[in-house]
Amino acid sequence: MGSDQGPSVVLEGVERALAKDAELVVLLAGSDEEVTPFAEKHDRVRTVVSSEVIGMDEHPANAVRQKKDASIVRAAAAVKHGEADGLFSAGSTGAVLTAATFGIGRLKGIKRPALALILPGLDGHRTVFLDTGANADVKPELMVDFARMGIAYAQVALDIQEPSVGLLTNGAEDTKGSELTLAYHDILAHAKVNFSGNAEGVDLLGSRFDVIVADGMTGNVALKSIESTGRFILSRIKDSVGASKKAALGALLLKDSLKKTAGELSGDTVGGAVLLGLSAPVIKAHGSAGAGAVCAGILAAATAVRGNLVGKITEAIQVG
């Protein structure tokens, strides 16, 4: 119910996911008029009928506490009670984080869940990047947890058995960064996380690291910068299309490639960000996500469940 484009886009995404995954079963949380008719037409769809919705403009914590019958609250409760194995939502980020954290619960040993996104890179390389916005203030010891969770996610989602870890800062040298960043570097260098040194901004879309960690404020600023750069380039290309017939033809030929690249930069290709550190996989898509992104997010949640992401994170945390 949280999609900016309305429930119909989510339902279309569910339909696509069911078609691509013959073993998938979807528990659909939402209003009776939306979920019931859809479930009646699909054998592998179950319903959780809810009467409330949390809007993008509402205070997440207050809304989750007050709206017990909101679709995201009911969906998280279904996961907690074993009715579902993972959760996907395109609703309010704050509401999803709050409902999932309190409704599903953190793994033992995890103090703070973190949002991770798979970024595209050079020569087909992909990088797990976290935290992209769940925690603005991060103590050094939490950065080690982020690294271990990122490693587990890279193993499951990217099939990289020994991922390399980088720390996002303003230079590759060990001495670069603020006092807090230097503390991050020191603790990561002494942890069992295959730490490969500092990562610069250019490495986010590069190929040097398999996992890059940052505090949530730095990570969110970096991610939004990448997304806005992608939108800026697409906007400039659209503006130039009318300049000549040659430009229009070139834009037409590149249209599909440009859309694909924009989807990769926004996270739509992989379905969105995953909230790591909870007792079940949680995938959070953009509110503007289309049916393709919804489909990808649902399939990503299924992949995380089948790949035992939660078990791998639990093992990784116990190592240190």
C-alpha positions in Angstrom: 0.0 0.0 0.0 3.0 2.3 0.3 4.0 2.8 -3.3 4.0 6.3 -4.7 2.3 5.0 -7.8 -0.4 3.1 -6.0 -1.1 -0.6 -5.3 -1.6 -1.5 -8.9 2.1 -1.2 -9.6 3.0 -3.4 -6.6 0.4 -6.0 -7.8 1.9 -6.0 -11.2 5.4 -6.6 -9.7 4.0 -9.5 -7.6 2.5 -11.0 -10.7 5.9 -10.8 -12.6 7.7 -12.3 -9.6 5.3 -15.2 -9.4 5.8 -15.9 -13.1 9.6 -15.9 -12.8 9.7 -18.1 -9.6 7.5 -21.2 -9.7 8.2 -21.9 -6.0 7.4 -18.4 -4.7 4.4 -17.8 -2.5 3.5 -14.2 -1.6 1.6 -13.1 1.5 0.1 -9.8 0.4 -0.7 -7.2 3.1 -3.1 -4.4 2.2 -6.7 -3.3 2.0 -9.4 -5.8 1.3 -10.4 -4.2 -2.0 -6.9 -4.4 -3.3 -5.5 -7.8 -2.1 -8.5 -10.1 -2.0 -9.5 -9.9 -5.8 -5.8 -10.3 -6.7 -5.4 -13.4 -4.5 -8.5 -15.0 -5.9 -6.9 -14.9 -9.3 -3.5 -16.3 -8.2 -3.0 -19.7 -6.5 0.3 -18.7 -4.8 -1.0 -15.5 -3.2 -2.3 -15.3 0.4 -3.7 -12.2 2.1 -3.3 -10.2 5.3 -6.2 -7.8 5.1 -5.4 -4.4 6.9 -7.4 -1.3 7.4 -4.7 1.3 7.8 -1.8 2.8 5.8 1.2 4.8 7.0 1.9 7.7 4.7 5.2 9.1 3.6 4.7 12.3 5.6 3.9 10.6 8.9 6.3 10.3 11.8 7.5 6.7 11.5 7.8 5.7 15.1 4.5 7.3 16.2 2.6 5.9 13.2 3.9 2.4 13.8 2.9 2.6 17.4 -0.5 4.1 16.8 -1.6 2.2 13.6 -1.5 -1.4 14.7 -3.5 -2.4 11.6 -1.3 -0.7 9.1 -0.2 -2.9 6.2 3.6 -2.6 7.0 3.0 -3.4 10.7 0.9 -6.4 9.8 3.4 -7.6 7.2 6.3 -7.4 9.8 4.1 -9.3 12.3 3.5 -12.0 9.8 7.2 -12.5 9.4 7.7 -12.6 13.1 5.1 -15.2 13.6 6.5 -17.5 10.9 3.8 -16.9 8.3 6.4 -15.4 5.9 10.1 -15.8 5.6 11.0 -12.3 4.4 9.6 -8.8 3.8 9.5 -6.4 0.8 8.0 -2.9 0.8 8.0 0.2 -1.3 6.5 2.3 1.5 7.9 5.0 3.8 11.6 4.2 4.6 11.2 5.2 8.3 8.0 3.2 8.7 9.6 0.1 7.1 12.7 0.4 9.3 10.7 0.9 12.5 8.1 -1.8 11.8 10.7 -4.3 10.8 13.1 -3.6 13.6 10.5 -3.8 16.3 8.1 -6.2 14.6 10.6 -8.7 13.3 13.4 -8.1 15.8 17.2 -7.8 15.6 19.6 -10.8 15.5 21.4 -11.6 18.8 24.6 -9.5 18.9 23.4 -6.9 16.4 23.1 -3.5 18.0 22.1 -1.6 14.9 20.7 -2.9 11.6 22.1 -1.3 8.5 20.8 -0.6 5.0 22.8 -2.1 2.2 22.6 -1.6 -1.5 24.3 -3.4 -4.4 26.0 -0.8 -6.7 27.0 -1.4 -10.3 30.7 -1.0 -11.2 33.3 -1.2 -13.9 33.6 -4.3 -16.1 30.4 -5.8 -14.5 31.8 -5.6 -11.0 29.2 -5.1 -8.2 29.8 -3.7 -4.7 27.7 -4.0 -1.5 27.5 -0.6 0.0 26.3 0.1 3.6 25.1 1.8 5.7 23.0 3.9 3.2 20.9 5.7 5.8 19.8 3.7 8.8 22.3 5.1 11.3 23.6 8.6 11.2 25.9 8.2 14.2 28.0 5.1 14.3 30.5 4.1 16.9 33.7 2.3 15.7 32.7 -1.1 17.0 29.5 -1.0 15.0 31.5 -0.5 11.7 32.9 -4.0 12.2 29.3 -5.4 12.5 28.5 -3.5 9.2 31.5 -5.1 7.5 30.6 -8.6 8.7 27.0 -8.2 7.6 28.1 -6.8 4.2 30.4 -9.7 3.7 27.5 -12.2 4.4 25.3 -10.3 1.9 28.0 -10.3 -0.7 28.4 -14.1 -0.3 24.6 -14.7 -0.7 23.7 -12.1 -3.3 26.9 -11.9 -5.4 28.3 -15.3 -4.8 31.7 -13.9 -3.6 33.1 -16.3 -1.0 35.9 -14.0 0.4 34.7 -10.4 -0.2 37.2 -7.6 0.3 36.1 -4.7 2.5 36.9 -1.0 2.1 36.1 2.0 4.3 34.6 5.1 2.5 36.7 8.2 3.3 38.4 11.1 1.4 41.6 9.4 0.4 43.2 6.0 -0.2 46.0 6.6 2.3 45.6 5.1 5.8 46.1 8.6 7.4 43.1 10.2 5.5 39.8 11.1 7.2 38.4 12.6 10.3 39.3 11.4 13.8 36.2 9.2 13.8 37.1 7.8 10.3 40.6 7.0 11.5 39.0 5.2 14.5 36.9 3.2 12.0 40.0 2.4 10.0 42.0 1.2 13.1 39.3 -1.1 14.4 38.6 -2.6 10.9 42.3 -3.2 10.3 42.4 -5.4 13.5 39.1 -7.2 12.8 38.6 -10.5 11.0 36.9 -8.9 8.0 39.4 -9.1 5.1 39.9 -5.3 5.4 41.6 -3.9 2.2 42.0 -0.3 3.2 40.3 3.0 2.5 37.9 3.5 -0.4 37.4 6.8 -2.1 34.2 8.1 -3.7 35.3 6.8 -7.1 35.5 3.3 -5.8 31.7 3.2 -5.2 31.1 2.5 -8.9 34.5 0.9 -9.4 35.9 -2.6 -9.0 38.5 -2.4 -6.1 36.2 -3.6 -3.3 33.4 -6.1 -2.9 32.0 -4.4 0.2 32.3 -0.7 1.2 31.2 0.5 4.6 30.4 4.0 5.9 28.3 5.6 8.6 24.7 6.1 7.6 25.0 9.9 7.1 28.1 9.6 4.8 26.6 6.6 3.0 23.2 8.3 2.4 24.9 11.5 1.1 27.1 9.5 -1.3 24.1 7.4 -2.5 21.9 10.4 -3.2 24.8 12.1 -5.0 25.1 9.0 -7.3 21.4 8.9 -7.9 21.1 12.7 -8.7 24.1 12.5 -11.0 22.3 9.8 -13.0 19.2 11.8 -13.2 21.2 14.9 -14.2 22.9 13.1 -17.1 19.6 11.6 -18.3 18.0 15.1 -18.1 20.8 16.7 -20.2 20.5 14.0 -22.8 16.8 14.5 -23.1 17.4 18.3 -23.4 19.8 17.7 -26.2 17.6 15.4 -28.2 15.8 18.2 -30.0 19.1 19.8 -31.1 19.3 17.8 -34.3 18.0 14.7 -36.0 21.4 13.0 -35.4 21.1 13.7 -31.6 17.5 12.3 -31.6 18.6 9.2 -33.5 21.5 8.7 -31.0 19.2 9.1 -28.0 16.8 6.6 -29.5 19.5 4.0 -30.0 20.8 4.5 -26.5 17.4 4.6 -24.8 17.4 1.1 -23.4 21.0 1.2 -22.2 20.4 4.5 -20.5 17.3 3.2 -18.7 19.2 0.2 -17.6 22.0 2.3 -16.2 19.6 4.6 -14.4 17.9 1.6 -12.9 21.2 0.2 -11.6 22.2 3.6 -10.0 18.8 3.9 -8.3 18.9 0.3 -7.0 15.8 -0.6 -9.0 17.6 -3.4 -10.9 18.3 -5.2 -7.6 15.0 -4.3 -6.1 16.2 -1.8 -3.5 18.2 -1.8 -0.3 18.3 -4.7 2.2 18.0 -4.1 5.9 20.7 -6.3 7.4 20.8 -7.4 11.0 17.2 -8.5 11.5 15.8 -12.0 12.1 14.6 -12.2 8.5 15.5 -10.5 5.2 13.9 -7.1 4.6 14.1 -5.4 1.2 13.1 -1.7 0.9 12.5 -0.2 -2.5 12.1 3.4 -3.6 8.5 4.7 -3.2 8.7 5.5 -6.9 9.7 1.9 -7.8 8.0 0.5 -10.9 6.7 -3.0 -11.4 10.1 -4.2 -12.5 11.7 -3.0 -9.3 9.0 -4.5 -7.2 9.5 -7.8 -9.0 13.3 -7.6 -8.5 12.8 -6.8 -4.8 10.5 -9.7 -4.1 12.9 -12.1 -5.9 15.9 -10.6 -4.0 14.0 -11.4 -0.7 13.5 -14.9 -1.8 17.2 -15.3 -2.8 18.2 -14.0 0.7 15.9 -16.5 2.3 17.2 -19.5 0.2 20.8 -18.4 0.6 20.4 -18.4 4.4 21.5 -14.7 4.7 20.4 -14.5 8.3 22.3 -17.6 9.2 25.4 -16.3 7.5 25.2 -13.0 9.4 24.7 -14.8 12.6 27.9 -16.9 12.0 29.8 -13.8 10.9 28.9 -11.8 14.1 29.9 -14.7 16.3 33.4 -14.8 14.7 34.4 -11.7 16.5 
